[in-house]
Amino acid sequence: QVQLVESGGGLVQAGGSLRLSCAASGRTFNAMGWFRQAPGKEREFVATISRSGGTTDYADSVKGRFTISRDNAKNTVYLQMNSLKPEDTAVYYCAASRLPTAQRLAVKYDSWGQGTQVTVSS
C-alpha cells in the first residue's frame, strides 16, 4: 500500500487555475492517476502518468486544459488545472498503481488519497 496525501484544492472562479499535489510514501512510486467525483455522479478518470513520466493520458473533458506531472525525487504527482469550468467542480482523488504504465481504469489502482475539493464558480 502507498499512503497518499492530496493538497491544493479550493474555490476558484471560472477561467482560473489550481494546482493539486499528491505526496506518496510507502512503496515504489509507480504509475499515478487523478480521478474526480462530482455530487450524484460516479468517480471518473481525469489523468494518468507512467512511472517514468514519459507517458501521460487524459480524459477528453480535460485534454488541453489539465497537465499531469511528477517529481520522482519528491515522490509527488501534480495536476495543473487551467481554464477551469464549473463542471470541473468535484472531489479530486489521487491514486497509485502497482503497474509502471499509465492506467485509465480505477481498478488498476490499489491506493487512494482522501480527496481534495475543487469548486469552480461561474
C-alpha positions in Angstrom: 0.0 0.0 0.0 1.0 3.6 -0.6 0.0 6.4 1.6 -1.3 9.4 -0.5 -1.9 12.9 0.7 -3.5 15.4 -1.6 -3.4 19.2 -1.3 -4.2 22.3 -3.3 -7.9 22.2 -3.8 -10.1 25.2 -3.2 -12.6 27.7 -4.6 -11.8 29.4 -7.9 -13.7 31.4 -10.5 -14.4 30.0 -13.9 -11.3 30.5 -16.2 -9.0 30.3 -13.2 -6.3 27.8 -12.3 -5.4 25.5 -9.5 -2.5 23.0 -8.9 -3.2 19.9 -7.0 -0.4 18.0 -5.3 -0.2 14.4 -4.1 2.6 13.2 -1.9 3.2 9.5 -1.8 5.0 7.3 0.7 5.3 3.6 1.3 6.5 1.6 -1.7 7.9 2.1 -5.2 6.4 5.1 -6.9 4.7 3.6 -9.9 2.0 4.9 -12.3 -0.2 7.5 -10.7 -3.6 8.9 -11.6 -6.1 11.6 -10.8 -9.8 10.9 -10.6 -12.8 13.0 -9.6 -16.3 12.6 -8.3 -19.0 15.2 -8.6 -22.1 15.1 -6.4 -24.5 12.5 -7.6 -22.1 11.2 -10.1 -19.7 8.2 -10.4 -16.0 8.6 -9.9 -14.4 9.4 -13.3 -10.9 9.2 -14.7 -9.1 12.5 -15.2 -5.4 11.9 -15.9 -2.6 9.4 -15.5 1.2 9.3 -15.8 3.6 6.5 -16.1 6.4 5.7 -13.6 9.0 7.4 -15.8 6.7 10.4 -16.6 7.2 9.7 -20.3 3.6 8.7 -20.9 0.5 10.7 -19.9 -3.2 10.3 -20.8 -6.2 12.5 -20.2 -9.9 12.3 -20.2 -11.3 14.1 -23.3 -13.1 16.6 -21.0 -9.8 18.0 -19.6 -7.4 17.5 -22.5 -5.7 20.7 -23.4 -6.6 22.3 -20.0 -5.1 20.0 -17.4 -1.5 18.7 -17.2 -0.3 15.9 -15.0 3.4 15.7 -14.0 5.5 14.1 -11.3 8.7 14.6 -9.4 10.1 11.2 -8.5 12.8 12.7 -6.3 10.0 14.1 -4.1 7.5 11.2 -4.7 4.9 13.7 -5.7 2.5 14.0 -8.6 0.8 17.2 -9.7 -2.3 18.2 -11.6 -2.1 21.7 -13.1 -5.7 22.7 -13.9 -6.2 25.7 -16.2 -9.2 27.3 -17.8 -11.4 25.8 -15.1 -15.1 25.4 -15.7 -18.0 25.0 -13.3 -18.4 21.4 -14.5 -14.9 20.6 -13.1 -16.3 21.0 -9.6 -15.7 17.7 -7.8 -13.7 16.0 -5.2 -10.4 15.1 -6.8 -8.6 11.9 -5.8 -5.0 10.8 -6.3 -4.4 7.1 -6.9 -1.3 4.9 -7.0 -1.0 1.7 -9.2 1.4 -1.2 -8.8 1.9 -1.1 -12.5 4.6 1.1 -14.2 2.5 2.1 -17.2 -0.2 4.8 -17.3 -3.6 3.4 -16.4 -7.1 4.9 -17.1 -9.1 2.3 -15.2 -9.8 2.8 -11.5 -9.5 -1.0 -10.9 -5.8 -0.7 -11.8 -5.1 1.4 -8.7 -4.9 0.0 -5.2 -4.2 3.0 -3.1 -6.3 6.2 -2.9 -5.9 9.5 -1.2 -8.6 11.1 0.9 -9.6 13.6 -1.8 -9.5 17.3 -2.1 -12.4 19.6 -3.0 -12.3 21.7 -6.1 -15.1 24.2 -6.6 -15.4 26.4 -9.7 -17.8 29.2 -9.5 -19.5 30.7 -12.6 
